């Protein structure tokens, strides 16, 4: 069972051998994992047997597999990248035919 989140957002399970890190998990979830070769304190997530009530449904049935959703929503309009805010005319809005300023 995942008991808490680590500093990088990964789930942490408490075992007799110490903390075990399981990426993509949330506290309260019961998961099936497999060893991560070369990393005794990490596991690969195979399946979430019991999901946390905090887990939300993905925005698309293919979320995480194809990357299409992420390409359509990045960069969000409120995020500044480097010294240029995404609302700057240098940024092309998704689906826009407007050319980028040089």
N, C-alpha and C positions, 0 to 999 in steps of 0.2 A: 504494500500500500504506500502511496506517495503521501508524505506527511507535511512537506513544506516546499517552498520555492527557493532556489539558489540565487546568487547574485546576478547570474546571467539569464534568469527566467526558466531554467530547467527544473523539473521536479526532482525531489530528493526523497529517497526511501532510506529508512533506518534499518540496518542489518547488524548481525552479530560481528561482522568484519568491519563495520563502520558505515559511513554515508555512501550511498550509491546514487549517481546522477542519471536521470532518465529524461532526455530532451522530449519536448512536446507533450508533457504531462502536467496535470494540475493537482493541488492538494486534495486528498480524499478519494482519488481514483485508484482503482485496483487494475493492474496492468499485467500483461504477459510480455516478458522481455527475453532477449538472448544476449550472451556475452558480447562485448565489444573487444575484438582481438587487440592486445597490447595495452588495454586500459582496464585494470582491475576494478576501478571505482566507477565505471560507466557501463550502461546497458543500452541496447537498441530496442526501441519500442516495436513489438509485433502487433499487439492488439490491446485496446482498452476494453476490459471486461465490464467494469462498472464506471461510468463517466461521472464527473463532478457536476453538481447542479450549476456551477459557474461556467461550464463549457457551453458555447453557443454553436448553433448550426453554421456550417460553412455557407458562404454567399453563393456558391455554385457547386453542383455535384462533382465537378472536376477540380475543385480547389486543391492546390498543392501538387497536382499531377502535370498540368500543362503550362501554367504560368500566364495564361491569357487574361485572367481577372486582374492580376497584379499589373500587367502592362497597360490596362485600361484605366487604372485608378492612380497611377504614379506619375509625376509627383502631386501630392495633394496641394490644393491652392494655398494652404496656410503654412507650408513648409518652405523655409529659405534654404537654398542649396548654395554653399559658398557665400559669395557676396551678392548674389543675384537672387531676388525673391522670385518665386514661380509666377507671380502675377506680372512680372516685367514683360514688356513687349518682345524681349528676346526669346521667351518661351512660347512654343507652339502648343496650343490647347489640343487635347486628344480629339481627333476627328476633324480638326480644322485644316483648311487648305492654305491658310496664311503662311507666308514664307518667314523664316527666321531672319532677324536683322543681322547684318554682318558687322 
